[in-house]
Amino acid sequence: MPVKNRFAEMQPEITAWRRDLHENPEILFETHRTSAVVAEKLQEFGCDEIVTGIGRTGVVGVIKGKSDSAGKVIGLRADMDALPIHEQTGLEYASKTDGAMHACGHDGHTAMLLGAAKYLAETRNFDGTVVVIFQPAEEGGGGGKEMCDDGMMDRWNIQEVYGMHNWPGKPTGSFAIRPGAFFAATDQFDVTLEGHGGHAAKPHETVDTTVMAAQTVMTLQTIASRNADPVDQIVVSVTSFETSSKAFNVIPQRVQIKGTVRTMSGEMRDLAEKRIKEICSGVAATFGGTADVTYHRGYPVMVNSEEQTQFAADVARSVSGECEDADLVMGGEDFAFMLEERPGAYILVGNGDTAMVHHPEYNFNDEAIPAGCSWWAEIVEQRMPAA
């Protein structure tokens, strides 16, 4: 395809952008250098409007087509932030910031959308307007929500929005997608169990929070095994267990446990929150103690719209020849907030045989760049064909 050929020509340039971003990772909303690089390049490309500071450090660029007969506006979104991980790739362009790394490929996402923006600003072979969205703080900060809360969708009259994520283990440049619920809601819980501490040699004089907490951890597993319908998806994981005493001969006064809940529906989300509170309070009372439970709702379920998903899959097939049906993903994705405001779709692009995302040896595969850029550009040109 002409678009794929153009991006093959641009690949060395886009790869250089990507590797520069990889060398200089920034976490959450602290994407100051990254945002400045993005804004500078959008200016070079000749975008019609560039706005910074949306969602704190987000960047938005506007590209108008050759015509605008129907007033159609499509948003394309990439995430910019890195992870608090120490890189172990040994690459010549490895992170220069200790304790920060692009271990999820957001450097690749940003570079691919910049490549698509350059092409679209050059050719403008579409009827309507494209809004390119560069978002901070996907990795737990909810940057997508902050950009929406800043009025991004209404300000530019965005009518549909599309996102993309690289996926290790799938052939490089291939695609996969599914309609409906795709990525899970991600919630957290924090429980403080209070008892009565004392000497480990006199357990009868205490209310033992260690035993109480151990029983709580095991009982929480019954939410998935005995409360949820077996055909529904739910994960309840206790990931931290910390006592108030580290001594070998002291029964601690309190224990704190933390964990995460992953669900694919509002009903399962409500059930998990209700049962976690009931179980923690009930088990604590059984032992003569108390439980203070904080349940925090994080990213919602990410739901792909039916029509836009079919279109996104058709575009993917036009680029790479095929588009697989993707599996459900129990990880979270804050593009969910944008899909709550506008119809759209989120697709996976294959990253080849690399370490999985969030691993210290992960690296974005630059050979995926032409396919990813082509998908962005074709979304625009096929959804808003030139008049």
Beta strands, then each sheet from edge to edge (+ up, - down):
strand 1: 49-54
strand 2: 58-64
strand 3: 73-79
strand 4: 129-135
strand 5: 160-167
strand 6: 175-177
strand 7: 180-183
strand 8: 185-194
strand 9: 198-199
strand 10: 234-243
strand 11: 250-251
strand 12: 254-263
strand 13: 290-299
strand 14: 302-304
strand 15: 324-325
strand 16: 344-350
sheet 1: 1+ 2- 4+ 3+ 5+ 16+ 6- 15-
sheet 2: 7+ 14-
sheet 3: 10+ 12- 8+ 13-
sheet 4: 9+ 11-
end
